[in-house]
Amino acid sequence: MLIDYHTHHARCGHAVGELEDYVKQGIAIGLDQIGLSDHMPLLHVDPATYYPEMAMPMAELDNYVEECFELKAKYSGQIDVRIGLEGDYIEGWERQIEAIVNRYPWDYVIGSVHFLGEWDITDFRQTAGWEGRNPLQVYEQYYDAIQKAAATGFYDYIGHIDVVKRFGFKPSEDVTELERAALDTVKRHDLAIELNASGLRTPCEEMFPSRRMLTYAREIGLPLTIGSDAHQPERLGQYLDQARALLKELGFTELATFRQRQREMIRF
């Protein structure tokens, strides 16, 4: 069973290719399931004055969902299209996030933390935000947001749970306890996490999460899915062979899939 649950397309502004391009590529590379999971529209910053090309406009959200369902029907029998959303967690904006999550019949919603306030820690244009900050305090704030996201009940799994390391900024202090507290909270709220292979093409040169976090996730029995976080059709499935090999090495035997907000475990 080959799956890829984390993809983006042209509507978000920083990816290329139409949704159908990803579905066709999924068929071409032999995926059994493809998850379409573009970014939730920006809520807490003004898209007109913030950094451009961050997320799909709110006016496109209906169109996105409608197109996902059209493709699901069109390619039924060739590939199983699962309809998702990468839903940012932004503290203080829970009511607005919940409204979007509840408005549509998603198969799954990814809970991801990109923003600490108005600073997107995953945006290459905003790495200057690290200047003058204590990296440990940033990590503490980030993992606190992860725990709050897990507690909301809005999400089905947490995306790239240690993406705070993306650009290689790390505290000198040991952050194992911060990582474990986040994973424990995800487990307590019966969510899954993803192994997001895209970290291999970022400055940190490591998947999200790290081997250390995966090992602990395995110890506590945390369900897990995988995704390439593809922003180009040709990157669909990229590095997922390495991801599956690592999971097997660590003793994982199943992956989480999602249908109508219900988790289904499959062997891989």
C-alpha positions as a LaTeX table, in Angstrom:
\begin{tabular}{lrrr}
\hline
Residue & $x$ (\AA) & $y$ (\AA) & $z$ (\AA) \\
\hline
Met1 & 0.00 & 0.00 & 0.00 \\
Leu2 & 1.63 & 3.24 & $-1.17$ \\
Ile3 & 0.30 & 6.53 & 0.19 \\
Asp4 & 1.25 & 10.20 & 0.27 \\
Tyr5 & $-0.92$ & 12.36 & 2.49 \\
His6 & 0.80 & 15.76 & 2.29 \\
Thr7 & 0.61 & 17.75 & $-0.97$ \\
His8 & 0.16 & 21.34 & $-2.12$ \\
His9 & $-0.77$ & 22.96 & $-5.41$ \\
Ala10 & $-0.87$ & 26.30 & $-7.22$ \\
Arg11 & $-3.71$ & 27.81 & $-5.18$ \\
Cys12 & $-1.45$ & 28.25 & $-2.16$ \\
Gly13 & 0.81 & 30.59 & $-4.12$ \\
His14 & 4.14 & 28.93 & $-3.34$ \\
Ala15 & 3.55 & 25.60 & $-5.09$ \\
Val16 & 3.18 & 24.80 & $-8.78$ \\
Gly17 & 0.85 & 22.46 & $-10.62$ \\
Glu18 & $-2.89$ & 21.96 & $-10.52$ \\
Leu19 & $-4.60$ & 19.42 & $-8.28$ \\
Glu20 & $-5.20$ & 17.15 & $-11.26$ \\
Asp21 & $-1.47$ & 17.17 & $-12.04$ \\
Tyr22 & $-0.80$ & 15.67 & $-8.61$ \\
Val23 & $-3.51$ & 13.04 & $-9.02$ \\
Lys24 & $-2.15$ & 12.03 & $-12.41$ \\
Gln25 & 1.37 & 11.88 & $-11.01$ \\
Gly26 & 0.11 & 9.74 & $-8.16$ \\
Ile27 & $-1.29$ & 7.26 & $-10.66$ \\
Ala28 & 1.95 & 7.34 & $-12.64$ \\
Ile29 & 4.11 & 6.46 & $-9.62$ \\
Gly30 & 1.75 & 3.80 & $-8.37$ \\
Leu31 & 0.19 & 5.40 & $-5.32$ \\
Asp32 & $-2.84$ & 3.66 & $-3.89$ \\
Gln33 & $-3.96$ & 6.77 & $-2.01$ \\
Ile34 & $-3.17$ & 10.45 & $-2.44$ \\
Gly35 & $-4.10$ & 13.06 & 0.09 \\
Leu36 & $-4.81$ & 16.56 & $-1.19$ \\
Ser37 & $-4.00$ & 18.88 & 1.69 \\
Asp38 & $-3.43$ & 22.47 & 0.74 \\
His39 & $-2.85$ & 25.30 & 3.20 \\
Met40 & $-5.74$ & 26.86 & 5.08 \\
Pro41 & $-6.26$ & 30.54 & 4.16 \\
Leu42 & $-4.51$ & 33.09 & 6.33 \\
Leu43 & $-6.61$ & 34.29 & 9.24 \\
His44 & $-4.50$ & 36.29 & 11.66 \\
Val45 & $-2.56$ & 38.44 & 9.20 \\
Asp46 & $-3.77$ & 40.57 & 6.30 \\
Pro47 & $-2.93$ & 38.72 & 3.06 \\
Ala48 & $-2.75$ & 42.07 & 1.26 \\
Thr49 & 0.08 & 43.40 & 3.43 \\
Tyr50 & 1.78 & 40.23 & 4.68 \\
Tyr51 & 4.37 & 38.25 & 2.74 \\
Pro52 & 2.85 & 37.21 & $-0.60$ \\
Glu53 & 2.15 & 33.67 & $-1.78$ \\
Met54 & 1.59 & 32.13 & 1.66 \\
Ala55 & $-1.75$ & 30.32 & 1.35 \\
Met56 & $-4.84$ & 30.04 & $-0.79$ \\
Pro57 & $-7.20$ & 33.03 & $-0.66$ \\
Met58 & $-10.32$ & 32.53 & 1.40 \\
Ala59 & $-12.36$ & 33.03 & $-1.78$ \\
Glu60 & $-10.75$ & 29.89 & $-3.24$ \\
Leu61 & $-11.55$ & 27.53 & $-0.38$ \\
Asp62 & $-14.94$ & 26.43 & $-1.75$ \\
Asn63 & $-13.41$ & 25.93 & $-5.20$ \\
Tyr64 & $-10.61$ & 23.85 & $-3.73$ \\
Val65 & $-12.98$ & 21.49 & $-1.97$ \\
Glu66 & $-15.27$ & 21.19 & $-4.99$ \\
Glu67 & $-12.35$ & 20.37 & $-7.28$ \\
Cys68 & $-11.07$ & 17.76 & $-4.84$ \\
Phe69 & $-14.41$ & 15.97 & $-4.93$ \\
Glu70 & $-14.57$ & 16.19 & $-8.72$ \\
Leu71 & $-11.15$ & 14.58 & $-9.00$ \\
Lys72 & $-12.05$ & 11.93 & $-6.45$ \\
Ala73 & $-14.98$ & 10.88 & $-8.65$ \\
Lys74 & $-13.14$ & 11.27 & $-11.96$ \\
Tyr75 & $-10.24$ & 9.03 & $-10.95$ \\
Ser76 & $-12.15$ & 6.54 & $-8.86$ \\
Gly77 & $-10.83$ & 3.07 & $-9.63$ \\
Gln78 & $-7.41$ & 4.43 & $-10.58$ \\
Ile79 & $-6.38$ & 6.07 & $-7.31$ \\
Asp80 & $-8.10$ & 6.74 & $-4.00$ \\
Val81 & $-8.21$ & 10.51 & $-3.50$ \\
Arg82 & $-8.52$ & 11.63 & 0.11 \\
Ile83 & $-9.58$ & 15.21 & 0.73 \\
Gly84 & $-7.70$ & 17.15 & 3.35 \\
Leu85 & $-6.50$ & 20.49 & 4.61 \\
Glu86 & $-3.32$ & 21.63 & 6.31 \\
Gly87 & $-4.91$ & 23.70 & 9.04 \\
Asp88 & $-2.56$ & 26.07 & 10.79 \\
Tyr89 & $-2.86$ & 26.29 & 14.53 \\
Ile90 & $-2.69$ & 29.91 & 15.64 \\
Glu91 & $-3.23$ & 30.60 & 19.31 \\
Gly92 & $-6.11$ & 33.00 & 19.85 \\
Trp93 & $-7.74$ & 32.14 & 16.51 \\
Glu94 & $-9.28$ & 28.84 & 17.53 \\
Arg95 & $-12.87$ & 29.87 & 16.80 \\
Gln96 & $-12.05$ & 30.86 & 13.23 \\
Ile97 & $-10.02$ & 27.70 & 12.64 \\
Glu98 & $-12.79$ & 25.53 & 14.01 \\
Ala99 & $-15.30$ & 27.17 & 11.66 \\
Ile100 & $-13.22$ & 26.19 & 8.62 \\
Val101 & $-12.62$ & 22.67 & 9.92 \\
Asn102 & $-16.33$ & 22.12 & 10.52 \\
Arg103 & $-17.54$ & 23.70 & 7.28 \\
Tyr104 & $-16.42$ & 20.97 & 4.91 \\
Pro105 & $-16.56$ & 17.14 & 4.76 \\
Trp106 & $-12.81$ & 16.55 & 5.05 \\
Asp107 & $-11.28$ & 13.12 & 5.16 \\
Tyr108 & $-8.58$ & 14.57 & 7.40 \\
Val109 & $-7.14$ & 17.81 & 8.72 \\
Ile110 & $-3.43$ & 18.22 & 9.43 \\
Gly111 & $-2.58$ & 20.31 & 12.45 \\
Ser112 & 0.60 & 22.24 & 11.72 \\
Val113 & 2.35 & 25.06 & 13.50 \\
His114 & 4.01 & 27.46 & 11.08 \\
Phe115 & 3.38 & 30.71 & 12.91 \\
Leu116 & 4.57 & 31.99 & 16.25 \\
Gly117 & 2.51 & 35.16 & 16.34 \\
Glu118 & 3.01 & 36.78 & 12.95 \\
Trp119 & 6.39 & 35.12 & 12.40 \\
Asp120 & 6.30 & 32.13 & 10.06 \\
Ile121 & 9.24 & 30.06 & 11.22 \\
Thr122 & 9.01 & 27.86 & 8.09 \\
Asp123 & 9.34 & 30.71 & 5.55 \\
Phe124 & 12.83 & 31.15 & 4.07 \\
Arg125 & 12.13 & 34.89 & 3.75 \\
Gln126 & 11.71 & 35.20 & 7.51 \\
Thr127 & 14.83 & 33.53 & 8.88 \\
Ala128 & 15.98 & 36.93 & 10.17 \\
Gly129 & 13.33 & 36.41 & 12.83 \\
Trp130 & 15.85 & 34.22 & 14.67 \\
Glu131 & 18.20 & 37.15 & 15.12 \\
Gly132 & 18.34 & 38.33 & 18.71 \\
Arg133 & 16.16 & 35.48 & 19.95 \\
Asn134 & 17.10 & 32.75 & 22.38 \\
Pro135 & 16.68 & 29.53 & 20.34 \\
Leu136 & 15.58 & 27.58 & 23.42 \\
Gln137 & 12.77 & 30.05 & 24.06 \\
Val138 & 11.65 & 29.73 & 20.44 \\
Tyr139 & 11.59 & 25.93 & 20.78 \\
Glu140 & 9.66 & 26.19 & 24.04 \\
Gln141 & 7.08 & 28.47 & 22.42 \\
Tyr142 & 6.85 & 26.22 & 19.38 \\
Tyr143 & 6.33 & 22.98 & 21.28 \\
Asp144 & 3.84 & 24.69 & 23.58 \\
Ala145 & 1.85 & 25.59 & 20.44 \\
Ile146 & 2.06 & 21.97 & 19.26 \\
Gln147 & 0.55 & 20.79 & 22.54 \\
Lys148 & $-2.21$ & 23.38 & 22.35 \\
Ala149 & $-2.97$ & 22.35 & 18.78 \\
Ala150 & $-3.26$ & 18.70 & 19.78 \\
Ala151 & $-5.68$ & 19.62 & 22.57 \\
Thr152 & $-8.13$ & 21.51 & 20.35 \\
Gly153 & $-9.80$ & 18.48 & 18.79 \\
Phe154 & $-9.64$ & 20.16 & 15.37 \\
Tyr155 & $-7.05$ & 17.89 & 13.82 \\
Asp156 & $-6.48$ & 14.26 & 12.85 \\
Tyr157 & $-2.71$ & 14.33 & 12.92 \\
Ile158 & 0.10 & 16.73 & 13.63 \\
Gly159 & 2.22 & 17.71 & 10.65 \\
His160 & 6.03 & 17.98 & 10.59 \\
Ile161 & 6.10 & 18.07 & 14.37 \\
Asp162 & 9.68 & 19.33 & 14.69 \\
Val163 & 9.70 & 21.69 & 11.69 \\
Val164 & 11.10 & 24.39 & 13.98 \\
Lys165 & 14.52 & 22.92 & 13.11 \\
Arg166 & 14.01 & 23.48 & 9.38 \\
Phe167 & 16.66 & 26.14 & 8.84 \\
Gly168 & 19.17 & 24.63 & 11.20 \\
Phe169 & 18.64 & 26.97 & 14.13 \\
Lys170 & 18.89 & 24.86 & 17.28 \\
Pro171 & 19.43 & 25.49 & 20.97 \\
Ser172 & 22.64 & 24.36 & 22.57 \\
Glu173 & 20.51 & 22.86 & 25.32 \\
Asp174 & 18.96 & 19.39 & 25.14 \\
Val175 & 15.34 & 19.62 & 23.93 \\
Thr176 & 14.46 & 15.93 & 24.35 \\
Glu177 & 11.97 & 16.65 & 27.11 \\
Leu178 & 10.21 & 19.30 & 25.00 \\
Glu179 & 9.92 & 16.82 & 22.17 \\
Arg180 & 8.65 & 14.03 & 24.39 \\
Ala181 & 6.11 & 16.26 & 26.10 \\
Ala182 & 4.71 & 17.18 & 22.67 \\
Leu183 & 4.54 & 13.55 & 21.56 \\
Asp184 & 2.93 & 12.53 & 24.86 \\
Thr185 & 0.26 & 15.19 & 24.37 \\
Val186 & $-0.46$ & 14.00 & 20.84 \\
Lys187 & $-0.82$ & 10.46 & 22.17 \\
Arg188 & $-3.06$ & 11.56 & 25.03 \\
His189 & $-5.45$ & 13.23 & 22.61 \\
Asp190 & $-5.47$ & 10.16 & 20.32 \\
Leu191 & $-3.97$ & 11.88 & 17.30 \\
Ala192 & $-1.33$ & 10.63 & 14.90 \\
Ile193 & 1.78 & 12.32 & 13.59 \\
Glu194 & 3.35 & 12.26 & 10.15 \\
Leu195 & 6.79 & 11.39 & 8.96 \\
Asn196 & 7.29 & 14.30 & 6.58 \\
Ala197 & 10.13 & 13.45 & 4.25 \\
Ser198 & 10.56 & 16.97 & 2.89 \\
Gly199 & 13.07 & 17.83 & 5.59 \\
Leu200 & 15.70 & 16.01 & 3.55 \\
Arg201 & 15.63 & 18.86 & 1.02 \\
Thr202 & 15.82 & 21.65 & 3.62 \\
Pro203 & 18.87 & 23.08 & 5.43 \\
Cys204 & 18.40 & 20.74 & 8.41 \\
Glu205 & 18.78 & 17.74 & 6.05 \\
Glu206 & 16.62 & 15.54 & 8.25 \\
Met207 & 13.06 & 14.31 & 8.01 \\
Phe208 & 10.37 & 15.70 & 10.29 \\
Pro209 & 10.47 & 14.31 & 12.94 \\
Ser210 & 13.96 & 13.17 & 13.77 \\
Arg211 & 14.95 & 9.57 & 14.33 \\
Arg212 & 15.06 & 10.33 & 18.05 \\
Met213 & 11.45 & 11.48 & 18.08 \\
Leu214 & 10.35 & 8.57 & 15.89 \\
Thr215 & 11.98 & 6.14 & 18.29 \\
Tyr216 & 10.03 & 7.61 & 21.19 \\
Ala217 & 6.83 & 7.67 & 19.13 \\
Arg218 & 7.29 & 3.96 & 18.54 \\
Glu219 & 7.85 & 3.38 & 22.27 \\
Ile220 & 4.56 & 5.03 & 23.22 \\
Gly221 & 2.57 & 3.49 & 20.36 \\
Leu222 & 1.84 & 6.69 & 18.49 \\
Pro223 & 0.11 & 6.18 & 15.11 \\
Leu224 & 1.93 & 7.64 & 12.15 \\
Thr225 & 1.35 & 8.46 & 8.49 \\
Ile226 & 3.74 & 9.68 & 5.79 \\
Gly227 & 3.86 & 12.54 & 3.32 \\
Ser228 & 6.23 & 14.14 & 0.86 \\
Asp229 & 4.94 & 17.71 & 1.38 \\
Ala230 & 5.24 & 18.02 & $-2.39$ \\
His231 & 4.95 & 21.53 & $-3.81$ \\
Gln232 & 5.68 & 20.32 & $-7.36$ \\
Pro233 & 3.98 & 17.32 & $-9.02$ \\
Glu234 & 7.33 & 15.67 & $-9.76$ \\
Arg235 & 8.16 & 15.70 & $-6.04$ \\
Leu236 & 5.11 & 13.63 & $-5.14$ \\
Gly237 & 6.37 & 10.62 & $-3.20$ \\
Gln238 & 9.88 & 12.07 & $-2.97$ \\
Tyr239 & 11.99 & 10.35 & $-0.29$ \\
Leu240 & 9.07 & 8.21 & 0.87 \\
Asp241 & 11.02 & 5.06 & 0.09 \\
Gln242 & 13.59 & 6.26 & 2.64 \\
Ala243 & 10.80 & 7.14 & 5.06 \\
Arg244 & 9.26 & 3.68 & 4.85 \\
Ala245 & 12.66 & 2.03 & 5.24 \\
Leu246 & 13.37 & 4.06 & 8.38 \\
Leu247 & 9.98 & 3.23 & 9.86 \\
Lys248 & 10.47 & $-0.47$ & 9.23 \\
Glu249 & 13.92 & $-0.29$ & 10.80 \\
Leu250 & 12.39 & 1.26 & 13.92 \\
Gly251 & 9.70 & $-1.40$ & 14.16 \\
Phe252 & 6.66 & 0.33 & 12.67 \\
Thr253 & 4.43 & $-2.06$ & 10.75 \\
Glu254 & 1.36 & 0.10 & 10.05 \\
Leu255 & 0.53 & 3.51 & 8.66 \\
Ala256 & $-2.46$ & 5.69 & 9.45 \\
Thr257 & $-4.91$ & 6.57 & 6.68 \\
Phe258 & $-8.00$ & 8.72 & 7.03 \\
Arg259 & $-11.53$ & 8.63 & 5.65 \\
Gln260 & $-14.29$ & 11.00 & 6.78 \\
Arg261 & $-12.23$ & 12.00 & 9.82 \\
Gln262 & $-11.79$ & 8.37 & 10.92 \\
Arg263 & $-8.34$ & 6.83 & 11.22 \\
Glu264 & $-7.75$ & 3.47 & 9.55 \\
Met265 & $-4.47$ & 1.62 & 10.04 \\
Ile266 & $-2.92$ & $-0.28$ & 7.11 \\
Arg267 & 0.09 & $-2.53$ & 6.93 \\
Phe268 & 2.97 & $-1.40$ & 4.75 \\
\hline
\end{tabular}
